[in-house]
Amino acid sequence: MKFSNAFIYTQKESPKEAVVPSHKYLVKGGFIIQVASGIYNFLPLGNRVLKKIETIIKEELDSSGCQEVCLGFVTPCDLWEKSGRFSKYGKELLRFKDRKENCFVLGPTHEEMMVELVKNRVNSYKQLPLNLYQIHIKFRDEARPRFGLLRGREFVMKDGYSFHKDEKDMQKEYSLMEETYKKIFTRLGLDFRVVDADVGAIGGSGSKEFMVLAETGEDEIAICSKCSYAANLETAKRSKRDKPVEPPEFSGFTKFYTPGVKTIEELSSFFHLHPYYFLKAIVKMAKFADEKRPVVFFVRGDEELQETKAQNAIGADELLEISEDEIRSAGLVPGFIGPFDLNVEYIIDIDLKGEKGLICGANLEDYHLIDCDLSAIEGKFADIAAVKKGDACPVCGAELDIKKGIEVGHIFQLGTRYSEPLEAGFLDEEGRFRPFVMGTYGIGVSRLVAAIIEQSHDERGCIWPLAVAPYQVDIVVSNIKDDQQREFALTIYDELIKAGVEAILDDREERFGFKMKDFELIGFPYAIIVGKGLQEGKVELVERSTLKRLELPKESLIEEILKRLS
């Protein structure tokens, strides 16, 4: 490709709303262009990167025995109603009706459609296992689309679904997909971690996320400093905490007058006691399918509530903020809430199970209870506290660190979550009907375009790994009006193309500095500079990742390029 013929338009200014490097450089470098909130068109450079990522994904999936299909972007609502997700998924699911008043959704994921595809076509255990996938456009009506391709409304996703006769066979495929995904992300040149994760709206018995480590990531993950343990904070666990200071000495369980002392900070100062020994009460309005009700969550005074854990602990669809008036209407006393004689539903963090010598609210204005004993409370405990830096690993006991990451892949053990309500199954060895046991496996393909740049860039622009770079070599002609430079550049360009190298020739009538800024912004792995040195038989080779320049005899240029690309 020649720059003079290419549909490549770089720009000097970053979009005003761009706050992360990938959004900034993908727009400035002419890879994508925004057409609406959270919706982007891919220009030729961006599309080349996208297709290279897709090719790597397909190669690894196909070699693992998966088969590609392509399902409709639009899904009938009745399938989502049968699976129970139509109301649970929330406003992110875009619903609409056609001219005949038939209800449809724009698919954010395709479990229901894939089950319907397999249903009545796979009838026997002899046809299992089966793993089908697609790489297709999805739509999720995000409330606040941001960060360019990292959180858009319309996106390209690889979603795969496997069908099995039993749990053991599904777990075997689940493990195979984990290893396959590792190969994919390794080929893409990414620094990533596989972490335990929450199943969310997809459902199932367990899941793992593939996180690209990046400071701009929205997700936080706990990573052990010694062993391989890693988990999203939504599911992260830890060993039981050591006491930070010696426990207090109380004279017995009693009410204590604490006028106007409500916050943990105020209580800690009032009692001259470490926050570890207080119970912090967090009240949320829990939303279920047909009702809302207040729920109280208790954690240690120096801990924070992990809302996804809390939501899962009570089986709620969502946890909402609650006003002080609503708290009082529920018979609660803000600032003085405790678990004893409480008249609403409550959950206590598992770390507090059996604990004694604590201070908590007395459910009475201006009073707290001291020397509280939680050992008599049964069935009210769950893991709801947020794991933090320095906590002990649940596997080996070493310190946990907290890193930021970008989720680029997610695999789930679905079980019969979708096959049962959609009545999809097979006849086993004894001729009995049984629902499919399923797994599902997703990769954010368009998100990967951004994630790669979040991990691989500098202050000048993108730094593409060779495997996905839009072009491998940029031939920059310093002075296109110089016949010798122009003719030699064309010769090199033709030789590289014949050798199978993806080269682009910058033959534009622009200043040399302008061309080099585009090279750095777009992020081609290598640039060949054909300039004044050609008169002495010399050309320069620039490596984008380091910006180091190597002067070479023109006769050895091709050999050096092929060596580096191999």
N, C-alpha and C positions, 0 to 999 in steps of 0.2 A: 504494500500500500504506500502511496505517496501522499505526503501531508497536503500537498496542493489540491488533491482530489478528495481528501477525507472529510467526513462530516464531523470535524473536531473543532469545538469552539471553547477555548479556555477564557477565564475572566479574572480580573485583578481583585475584585472585592468578594468577600464571603457573604453568603446570605445573612440577613440581620438576625434570623432566628437560630442560626447555627451555633451550638455551644460545644459540640464534640468534634474532634478532628475529622472523623470519617464524613460527617455531614458537610463540613466545610470544604474538604478537599475533593470529594466526589462531585460536588456542584461546581467548584472552581475549575476542576480538571476536565469538565465536559463528559462525565460519566452518566449523570442522571440530571433530570430536571423536574421540578415539582409542578404538578397540574392542579392539585387540590390538597387540602389538609391530610397528610399521611398517605398521599398517593403520588407515585413518581413514575415518569417514563424513563426507560433505559435507552441511552444513546449508544452509538456503535461501540465505543470503548467499554462502556459498562456492560453492554450485552455480551461482548467477547469474554469478559471476566466471568459473568454469570454462567455462560455456556461451558466454560472450562471447569467451573466448580461442579456443574451438573454432570459433566462427563466423568469426572473422578468419582462422584457419588455412584453413578450408574455402573461403572466398571467394577467397583468393589461390591456393590449389591448383587450384580449379575453373577460374579464369581462365587458369591455365597449362596446361590440357588434361588434368589428372588426373581420374580417376573413382573415386568412393567405393564401397567394398564393406564387408562386415562378416563376419569369419571367426570360427570357434569359438574360445572361450577355451582349450579343452582340445585338445591335439594328440597323435595317436598316436605312441608312441615309435619305431616302425619308420622314420618319416620322418627323425627325428633320427639314428637309427643309420645310415641310408643316406648322410646328409650328413657323417657323421663327427663330429658335435658332441655326441652323447649322452654320451660319456665325457669329452670335452675340456671341456665347459662347467662341470663341477665341481658342488659341492654347492648352488650357487645355483639349479640347475635342479630344481624340485620334481617328483619322480616318484611315481606311485601306480598301483595296480591296481584295476580295477573288480571286481564280483562274479564275473565270468567269467574273472578273472585276465589280462585284457588290460591291457597297459602303456600309460600315458598320462603326459603332462607338462602342467603349467600354463605356457602360453606366455609367456616373457619377451620374445620377438620371433618373427616369423612368416615368416621366409624360406622354410622348408620347406613350410608350408601354402600360401603364395601361389604357389610354383612348382607345387605339386600342383593348385591351382585353374586355372592357365593351361595346364598340360600336357594335351595331346590336344584342347584347345579352340582354341588358336592353333597352326595347322599350317603356315602359309605366311608368307614374308617380306612379303607384301602386307598382312598384318594387324599389322605392326609399324611404328613403336614403340608400346608400350602402357605406361601408367603408372597403377597401381592403388594406392589407399591406404585406410586405415581409421583411425578414432579409437576406441580400445577399451581395456579393462582388460587389464593385464599383471601378471605375478607373477614376482618374483625373490627367492629365499630368502636375503636378505642375512644375513651372519653377525652384523653389528652395526647394525641399523636405527637411525638417529639423525637429528637435525635436522628432525623433522617430515616435511613433504612432500618435502624435499630428498633424503632417502635412505630411502624406505619400501620395504616388500616388495611391496605392491600399489599400482599406480599407473596413471594414464591416459596413454596414449601414442599419438601419431600415427606410424604406420609405413607407408611407401610403398615400392613396388617397381616398377622399370621394366624392360622387356624389349626387346631390340634385336637387329638382325641382325649388327652388328659393333661393334668398339671405338669407332670414330669417332662412330657414332650415339649410343652410350651416353655418351660424354664430352660430347656436345652437350646431352643431357638433364641430366647431372650439373651442368653450368654453369648451365642454366636453373633447376634446383632451388636452387642456391646463391643466385641472384638472387631467386628467389621467397622463400626463407627470410629474406633480408635485408629484403624488404618486410614480411614478417610481424612480425619483431622490431622493426622501425622503427615500425610501426603500434601495437605494444604499448608504445611509449615507452621502450624499453630502450637502455642504453649497452652495446654488445656488440662483440665482435671475432670474425672468422672466422680460425681457426687450423689449421695442419697438425696431424694427429693420428695416433695408432696405431690400426690396424684391429682389434686385440683379438680377441675370440672370434668376431666377425662374419666376419672374413677379408676378402680382396680385395687389390687392388693399391695402394689409396690412400684416404685419407679426410680430411675436414675437420670440425672441431667449431665450434659457435657458442657462444661463452662470454659470459655476462653478467658484467661486471666487478663484483666485490663482495668486501669484506674477509673475509666469512665463507665464501667459496668454498673448496672442497676441492681444486680443481685449481690448479696453478701454470702460468702461461703466460709465455713469453718474447716481449716486444714491442719492436720496434725504435723508437728515439727519433726516427728521421727518416723511414724508408720504411714501407711497409705490411706488412713481414714480421712474422708472428706465428705461434707454434707452441706446442702443449702441450709441457711439459718432457719428456714421454715420447718426443717425436720431434724436439725443437728441435736445430738445428745452429748452428754458429758458425764464424767464420774462425779460422785457425790462430793460436794465442796468441803474443804477443811474450814474449821472455824478461824476467822481472821484474828480474833482476840478471845480472851478468856470469857466464858459465859457470866452473866450477871448473877448476883446473889439476891434472891427475893425472899420475903418472909411468908409467902403463900399467895394463892390465887385470890385476887380481890379487885374491886373497882378502884380506880384512881382518878382523882379530879384533875382534869387537864383543860382548863378554860381557854377556848379559842385556839388550842394547839392541834392543828389538823395535818399538816404535811409531814413527811418523813424527816425532812431537814429540821423542822421545828421540834418534832418529838425527840430526835437524836440529841439536840441541844438541851431540851428540857430535862431528859433523863440522864444526860452525859453517857450515852450508850451508843455503840456502833449500830448503823442501820441494819446490819445482818440479823439482829434479834427482834426486828419489827415485822409485822405483816402489813404489806401494802395492798390495799383494796382498789381494784380497777373495775368500774362498772361499765358494761356495754349493753346496747340494745341488740339482742340476737334476733335475726330474721330467719324464720323458717318458712316453709311453703305457704302456710295459711295463717301465720300469726307472727307477732313480734312480742318479745318479752325481755325484761332486764335480767342480766346474769352478772354475778360478781365473781371476779377472778382474783385469787390471792397469791402473791409472790413475796419473796423476802424484800425487805426495805431497800436493799442495794441492788435489786434486780429490775429488769424490764419485762413486760409481757410480750410474748411472741404471738401476734394475733392469729396467724394461720394455725398454729398449734392449738390455741384457745378455741378457735372456730371448729376445728376437727374434734376437739375433746367433747363438745356438746352436740356435734352433728348439725350445726347451723349452716344455712346457705350463705350468710354474711353477718359480719359484726359491724354495727353502726355506732356513731357517737351518740351520747345521751346527755340531755340537759339536766341541770341541777333540779329544776322543777319536776322533771320526769322521775328523777331519782327519789325525790321526796314523796311523789305520788305513789311510788311503789312501797312506801313505808320504810325507806332507808334514810339514814342520817349522814349526809355527806361529811367526810372527814373523820367519822367515828364508826365506820363499818367494820364488823368482825364476824367470824364464822359461827359464834355461839348464839343459839336462839335466833338465827337468821330466817326471815320469812320468804326469801326468794332463792332461786337456784344458785348454787355456787360451786366453784372448783378451786382446789388448792394445788399449788405446784408440788410435784412428786418429791422434790428435794426437802420438803417440809414434813413429810410423812413421819409420824412418831416423834417429832421434835417437842421439846419442853423448854420452859424458861423464856417464853416469848411475850411480846407486848402487842396487843391488837385492839381495835375499836370495840366498845361495849354496846354498840347500837343504841346509844343514849347520848344526847347532846352534852358535850364537854366532859365525857368520861371515856377512859380506856381501861382495858383489863390487863393486869400484870401477872407474870408467872403462868402463862397459858400453857396447857398441855394438849397437844393435838393427837396424842396416841389413842384417845378414845373415839376419834372420828373415823368412820369407815366408808369406803366407796366414794370418796369425794376428791380423790387425788389423780392428777394427770401431769404429763410433761408439758408445761405451758410457759416456762421462763425462757428468755432469749439467751442463747449461749454467747459468751463474750470472750474477747482476747484474754489469754492467760488461764482459762478454765482447763480442766484436765481431760485429755482424750478418753473416751469411753472404752477404747480398745487397749491402749498401752499405758495410759496415765500421763503421757508427756503433755507439754503445753500446747494448746490450740492457738492458731493464729487466724485472724479474720482477713480475708482477701475479697476484692471485688471481682465480679466476673460477668460475662455476657453469655446467656444461655443460647447455644447454637444447636443443641440436640436434646431429645428427651425420649426415653423408652419406658414402656409401661407393661406391667403384668396385669392384663385386664380380667383374666378368668372368664366367667360367663356374664360379665356386666352388661354386655349388649346382646349376646346371642340368646339369652333367656327371654328378655322382654320382646325381642323381635322374632322369637320362635324359630330360630335358625339352628339346625343341628344335623346329625347323621345317625346312621344305624351302626351300633358297635358289633363286636364279634358274635354276640349272642342275639343279634337282631333287635336290640332295644334302642329306642330313640334317645339320644343324649345331646345336649347343647354343646356347640363348639367351645373349646377353651381357647382364649385369644390372647395375643400380645399386640401392641401397637408401637410404632417407631417413627419419630419425626425428626426432621432436620430443617432448620430455617435457612433456606438456600440464599435468598436475597439478603437476609441478615448477615450471612457469612461474608458477603462482599464488604459490608461495613466493619464487621468484626476483625477481618484481616488487617484493615487499615488502622483500626484502633490499636492494634498490637504492633503495627509495622509502618511507622511514619516518622518524620522529623519536622522541624519548623519550616522546611521548604515545600513539603508535600508528601505524596504517597511513596511507599517503597514496596513494590509488589514482589512476592516470591515468584521464582521462575515458573512454577507450575500453573499459576493463574494470571500472570501478567498479560495485558492486552496485546502487547508485542514484546518480543524478547530483546530486540536491538533497535536503537534509534540512530540512524545515520544522519549526522548533522553536518550540512555543508556550510562552512563559515561564510563564504561569498559565492552565492549561486551564479553570479555573473562571470566568475572566473571559469573559463572553459576547462582548464586542467582539473580543478576541484570538482566541477560538475560531472565530467566524464568519468573520473576515477570513482566517484561516489556511486554513479549508475552501475559501473562494472562490479563494485563490491556488493551492491544491492542485488544484482542479478545472481551473483555467485552464492550469496547467502540463501536466497530463495530456492535455488536449485539444490542446495544442501539441506533443505527442509527447515531452515531457520525462519522464524516469524520476525520479519524486519519491516521497519517503516522508514521511508526516506524523507527527511525534512528538507524539501526543495523549495520552500517558501522564500519569497523575496522580502525577508525580514532581517532585522539586526541579529547578529550572532548571540548577543546577550539575551534577547527576547526568546530565541529558540532554546537556549540552555535553561531558561526559567521554566519553559514549558516541559522540557525533559525532566527537570526536578519535580515539578508539580504533578505531572502525570505519573511519574515513577517507573518508567521503563527500567528493567534491570541493568542494561548497558547502553552506553552511547559511544559511537565511533565519531570522532571529530576529524573532519577533513578540512584542513586549513592551510596556513602559509607553510607549515612544516613539510607539506607534500613536495615542495620544490627540492627538498633535501631527502626525499624518499621516506618521510616519517608521517605517521598518523598517531592520534591519541585514542586510548580506550579508557572510558570513565565508568567506574562501578558505582551505581546509584546508592547502594546501601552504605558505602563509606565515603563516596565522592573522591576516592583516590584516582589519580590519573597515571596512566602507564604509556610512555612513548614507545612505539613499536615501528620496526621497518615495515613498509607497506606489504612486502612479500610474505611476512609471517602473520599478518592480521587474521586471515580466515582460519588458519590453524589454531591460533590463540582463542578465537571466539568459540570454535567448535569444542575445544578442550574445556572451556569454562561451562558451556551449556550442557556438556555430557555429565 
